[in-house]
Amino acid sequence: MHHYSRGEEAGLDIIPGLKQKDEEALRQLMRLYGNDLLRTAYLLLRDRHEAEEAVQDSFVLAFERIRQLKDDMKLKSWLIRIVVNRCRMRQRTL
């Protein structure tokens, strides 16, 4: 049996809204995962402004590609993978 944090459960609740392109669901996604993604981006980029832009890009990309998420239980790791890839792209252009 798997126990979920409240944030993970809330993330699962908003996936249907994201798939229907509900912008309120996107705002909830940003509230739930924004700090974690920003922390990850900052550790990689060491620049707050670049990190914030990478996270914004990641949320837009995730919203556009939410139907590519195969396993709803992996929402957070999927988002982190997107932000890591966005940071790597930014590192190549810095």
Backbone bond lengths (Angstrom), bond angles and torsions (degrees), N, CA, C in turn:
res aa  C-N    CA-C-N  psi(-1)  N-CA   C-N-CA  omega(-1)  CA-C   N-CA-C  phi
1 M - - - 1.457 - - 1.524 109.66 -
2 H 1.300 116.98 133.57 1.455 122.56 -176.74 1.525 108.97 -103.09
3 H 1.335 115.60 132.94 1.467 119.97 176.68 1.517 107.68 -103.83
4 Y 1.305 115.24 136.86 1.458 120.22 -176.89 1.508 110.12 -112.95
5 S 1.328 115.22 148.46 1.455 119.11 172.89 1.531 107.25 -74.07
6 R 1.297 116.07 161.25 1.453 119.74 -179.88 1.539 111.08 -58.38
7 G 1.348 116.36 -37.35 1.463 120.11 179.14 1.515 112.47 -62.24
8 E 1.340 116.10 -41.64 1.470 119.56 179.06 1.517 110.99 -63.86
9 E 1.327 116.34 -41.99 1.468 119.74 179.06 1.516 110.32 -62.84
10 A 1.330 116.99 -43.94 1.461 120.58 179.31 1.528 109.97 -62.85
11 G 1.331 116.69 -37.87 1.459 120.48 177.86 1.517 111.61 -60.49
12 L 1.334 115.49 -41.14 1.464 119.39 178.40 1.530 110.64 -63.77
13 D 1.310 116.50 -37.10 1.468 121.28 -178.48 1.522 113.07 -64.55
14 I 1.325 117.06 -29.42 1.480 118.51 -175.45 1.524 113.50 -91.87
15 I 1.315 118.45 -8.75 1.469 120.29 -177.95 1.535 112.40 -57.68
16 P 1.340 120.09 -44.61 1.473 118.36 177.88 1.529 112.13 -58.36
17 G 1.325 117.16 -40.10 1.467 120.46 177.78 1.519 111.88 -64.04
18 L 1.321 116.50 -39.76 1.465 120.20 178.21 1.527 110.25 -62.52
19 K 1.322 116.01 -41.93 1.464 120.00 -179.38 1.525 111.60 -66.27
20 Q 1.337 116.30 -24.63 1.471 120.44 177.10 1.525 111.06 -92.25
21 K 1.336 116.19 8.14 1.473 122.99 178.04 1.528 112.15 62.38
22 D 1.324 115.63 38.34 1.458 122.13 177.14 1.532 109.06 -81.42
23 E 1.337 116.53 117.80 1.465 119.65 -176.51 1.520 112.69 -68.02
24 E 1.330 118.02 -27.17 1.470 120.07 175.37 1.532 109.69 -65.11
25 A 1.321 117.22 -37.27 1.467 120.70 176.26 1.534 109.98 -63.72
26 L 1.327 116.88 -37.58 1.467 120.59 176.97 1.527 110.21 -64.07
27 R 1.333 117.39 -43.06 1.475 120.18 177.90 1.527 110.72 -61.69
28 Q 1.333 116.68 -39.82 1.475 120.06 177.47 1.525 110.61 -64.19
29 L 1.318 116.31 -41.80 1.461 121.33 178.02 1.526 110.04 -58.23
30 M 1.326 115.73 -44.56 1.462 120.93 -179.46 1.533 110.98 -64.75
31 R 1.322 116.66 -39.72 1.475 119.86 178.39 1.528 110.72 -66.16
32 L 1.324 116.03 -41.60 1.473 120.32 -176.94 1.523 113.35 -68.97
33 Y 1.325 116.43 -42.34 1.460 119.99 -169.66 1.530 114.69 -115.68
34 G 1.321 117.25 -4.47 1.463 120.36 -176.50 1.518 114.02 -55.76
35 N 1.329 117.49 -47.08 1.464 119.92 -177.64 1.519 112.02 -65.30
36 D 1.333 117.21 -42.34 1.471 120.13 178.90 1.526 111.00 -62.92
37 L 1.335 115.90 -43.16 1.460 119.08 -178.77 1.525 110.82 -69.20
38 L 1.336 116.81 -38.07 1.464 120.31 178.95 1.530 110.36 -64.56
39 R 1.319 116.69 -41.13 1.472 120.81 178.18 1.530 109.66 -60.83
40 T 1.323 116.68 -45.48 1.467 121.13 179.36 1.531 110.60 -61.77
41 A 1.332 115.97 -47.36 1.468 120.40 -178.77 1.523 111.19 -63.13
42 Y 1.326 116.88 -41.02 1.462 119.63 -179.11 1.525 111.27 -65.54
43 L 1.334 116.81 -39.32 1.474 119.85 178.44 1.522 110.89 -61.42
44 L 1.318 116.44 -34.63 1.470 120.31 -179.35 1.525 112.58 -80.90
45 L 1.328 117.49 -39.54 1.461 121.22 -172.04 1.528 113.90 -98.93
46 R 1.329 117.98 -23.67 1.468 122.75 -178.93 1.530 112.46 56.75
47 D 1.302 116.64 29.37 1.466 121.84 178.60 1.522 107.19 -146.33
48 R 1.321 115.92 117.57 1.471 120.36 -173.59 1.526 111.72 -60.89
49 H 1.313 117.27 -45.37 1.471 120.56 -178.15 1.532 110.96 -63.07
50 E 1.330 116.05 -47.07 1.475 119.91 178.65 1.523 110.85 -62.06
51 A 1.330 116.55 -39.48 1.465 121.36 179.49 1.527 110.49 -63.15
52 E 1.341 116.22 -45.01 1.468 119.97 179.46 1.527 111.02 -61.76
53 E 1.330 116.88 -41.08 1.471 119.92 178.48 1.527 111.76 -65.94
54 A 1.325 116.37 -39.89 1.471 120.21 178.77 1.523 110.24 -62.54
55 V 1.334 116.62 -39.90 1.464 120.77 179.97 1.533 110.22 -67.67
56 Q 1.321 116.91 -43.58 1.470 119.57 177.37 1.532 110.34 -59.23
57 D 1.327 116.18 -47.03 1.469 120.59 177.65 1.529 110.55 -56.81
58 S 1.325 115.52 -41.25 1.462 120.97 -177.41 1.523 111.68 -65.10
59 F 1.330 116.66 -41.42 1.463 119.56 178.97 1.528 110.98 -65.61
60 V 1.321 116.94 -40.86 1.469 120.36 178.07 1.530 109.66 -62.06
61 L 1.325 115.94 -46.00 1.464 120.94 -179.85 1.531 111.14 -63.27
62 A 1.320 116.60 -43.80 1.465 120.49 179.77 1.530 110.46 -62.31
63 F 1.323 116.36 -41.44 1.469 121.17 -179.92 1.533 109.92 -63.47
64 E 1.340 115.79 -41.24 1.469 120.09 179.41 1.531 111.82 -68.41
65 R 1.324 116.27 -33.37 1.475 120.35 -171.30 1.531 114.03 -111.27
66 I 1.317 117.59 17.21 1.466 120.98 -174.41 1.528 112.26 -54.64
67 R 1.308 117.77 -30.13 1.466 119.90 179.91 1.529 112.37 -69.53
68 Q 1.326 117.00 -13.05 1.476 120.03 176.60 1.526 111.74 -81.03
69 L 1.343 116.94 -11.61 1.462 120.51 177.05 1.521 108.21 -70.64
70 K 1.315 116.23 112.07 1.469 120.92 -174.61 1.520 112.78 -80.82
71 D 1.324 116.08 -34.82 1.463 121.03 -175.18 1.527 108.27 -125.91
72 D 1.331 116.61 108.63 1.464 121.05 -177.15 1.531 112.40 -56.06
73 M 1.329 116.57 -27.56 1.464 120.59 -179.29 1.531 111.56 -67.62
74 K 1.327 116.36 -15.80 1.463 120.26 -176.55 1.524 112.15 -104.60
75 L 1.328 117.08 21.53 1.466 121.14 -178.41 1.526 111.98 -52.63
76 K 1.326 117.31 -51.40 1.469 119.93 -175.74 1.527 111.55 -63.10
77 S 1.324 117.77 -45.30 1.468 118.84 -179.17 1.529 110.70 -67.01
78 W 1.336 117.01 -32.65 1.468 121.37 176.33 1.525 109.71 -64.54
79 L 1.335 117.58 -44.13 1.469 121.49 178.13 1.523 111.12 -63.37
80 I 1.322 116.90 -41.57 1.463 120.27 179.92 1.525 110.43 -64.76
81 R 1.327 116.50 -39.51 1.470 119.83 178.07 1.531 110.13 -62.21
82 I 1.326 117.31 -40.56 1.468 120.96 177.83 1.523 109.80 -62.39
83 V 1.337 118.00 -47.46 1.463 120.08 -176.98 1.525 110.94 -65.74
84 V 1.325 118.04 -37.79 1.466 120.60 177.55 1.535 109.67 -62.21
85 N 1.321 116.93 -43.38 1.469 120.16 178.55 1.523 111.74 -64.55
86 R 1.338 117.09 -40.12 1.475 120.29 177.98 1.528 109.71 -63.65
87 C 1.326 117.13 -39.64 1.465 120.68 179.35 1.526 110.84 -65.37
88 R 1.312 116.08 -41.01 1.476 119.19 178.62 1.523 110.68 -62.91
89 M 1.319 116.26 -39.70 1.473 119.32 177.00 1.518 110.31 -62.61
90 R 1.321 116.85 -42.10 1.472 121.12 179.30 1.523 111.20 -65.75
91 Q 1.327 117.29 -38.28 1.464 120.31 179.65 1.528 110.63 -61.91
92 R 1.318 116.46 -34.84 1.471 120.17 179.86 1.515 111.30 -69.27
93 T 1.353 116.67 -26.50 1.473 118.95 -176.55 1.523 112.70 -99.47
94 L 1.340 117.82 -5.48 1.485 120.04 179.94 1.507 110.77 -78.34
